Amino acid sequence: GAYGDLKATTVAVLMHSEARAQTTESNGALREPYLKVIHLMRSMEYQDEANRPIFLRNIIEAIGQFPYASPTVFNFYLPEFRPEDFPEGLVAPEFQIFTPPNALAFANGMVS
């Protein structure tokens, strides 16, 4: 496709053989909510209209996470957290704060 063709890029990424292959039970990873926000802002090359520094106000209610606001010194979740129905021996700490209300609030916040 042409340079800057987002549709062609999306199709190429999603249809790539490595993206479509599920070779093990542990392929993929869930990104932390705050990192998702930062990644989206960077990928969209977000800039403030007045060229001011960007401050994210308290968004913990919407995404379940905010820098320097974890409930313990260890993080927002336990390192050995394993969701129900996960294969034995695999852990997924990020899923502890990936609850249905937080998932919906995150999606709503990203499009509004």
C-alpha positions in Angstrom: 0.0 0.0 0.0 0.9 3.7 -0.1 2.9 5.3 2.7 0.6 6.2 5.6 -2.1 3.7 4.5 -3.4 2.6 7.9 -5.8 0.0 6.5 -2.9 -1.7 4.6 -0.7 -1.6 7.8 -3.5 -3.1 10.0 -4.2 -5.9 7.5 -0.5 -6.7 7.1 0.0 -6.9 10.9 -3.1 -9.0 11.6 -2.6 -11.3 8.7 1.1 -11.9 9.3 1.8 -15.6 10.0 3.4 -14.9 13.4 0.4 -12.9 14.6 -2.0 -15.7 13.6 0.0 -18.6 14.9 -0.8 -19.9 18.4 2.2 -22.1 19.0 2.1 -22.3 22.8 -0.4 -21.8 25.6 1.4 -18.7 26.7 1.6 -16.6 23.5 0.9 -12.9 24.0 0.8 -10.7 27.0 -1.6 -8.3 28.6 -0.2 -4.8 28.8 -0.8 -2.8 32.0 -3.6 -0.2 31.6 -1.4 2.9 32.1 1.1 1.6 29.6 -1.7 1.1 27.1 -2.7 4.7 27.5 0.9 5.9 27.0 1.4 3.6 24.1 -1.7 4.9 22.4 -0.7 8.5 22.9 2.7 7.9 21.5 1.5 5.9 18.5 -1.0 8.7 17.7 1.8 11.3 18.2 -0.5 13.1 20.6 0.4 16.7 21.4 -1.4 19.4 23.4 -2.9 22.0 21.2 -1.2 24.8 23.2 2.1 22.8 23.3 1.9 22.5 27.1 3.2 19.5 29.1 0.6 16.6 29.1 -0.7 15.8 32.6 -3.1 12.8 33.1 -5.3 13.6 36.0 -6.4 10.8 38.4 -7.6 8.1 36.0 -7.4 5.2 38.5 -11.2 4.9 38.5 -11.3 4.5 34.7 -8.3 2.2 34.1 -7.5 0.8 37.6 -4.0 2.2 37.7 -2.2 5.5 38.1 1.6 6.1 38.5 2.8 6.1 42.1 -0.6 5.2 43.4 -0.3 1.4 43.9 -1.8 0.1 47.1 1.5 -1.6 48.1 5.2 -1.2 47.4 5.0 -4.3 45.2 2.6 -3.0 42.5 -1.1 -3.0 41.6 -1.3 -6.8 41.6 0.3 -9.9 43.1 3.1 -11.4 41.1 1.7 -15.0 41.5 -1.9 -14.1 40.5 -3.4 -16.7 38.2 -6.9 -16.2 36.7 -9.4 -18.9 36.9 -9.2 -21.5 34.1 -5.6 -20.6 33.4 -3.3 -23.5 32.6 -1.5 -24.9 35.6 1.9 -23.3 36.1 1.1 -20.1 34.2 0.6 -16.8 36.0 -0.8 -13.5 34.7 -0.5 -10.8 37.3 -1.9 -8.0 35.0 -5.2 -9.8 34.9 -5.8 -9.1 38.6 -6.8 -5.5 37.7 -8.2 -6.3 34.3 -11.8 -6.6 35.5 -14.9 -6.3 33.3 -15.7 -2.8 34.7 -12.1 -1.6 34.2 -12.0 -3.1 30.6 -15.2 -1.2 29.7 -14.1 2.0 31.4 -10.8 1.8 29.5 -12.4 1.2 26.2 -14.9 4.1 26.8 -12.1 6.4 27.9 -10.0 5.7 24.8 -12.8 6.6 22.4 -14.2 9.7 24.2 
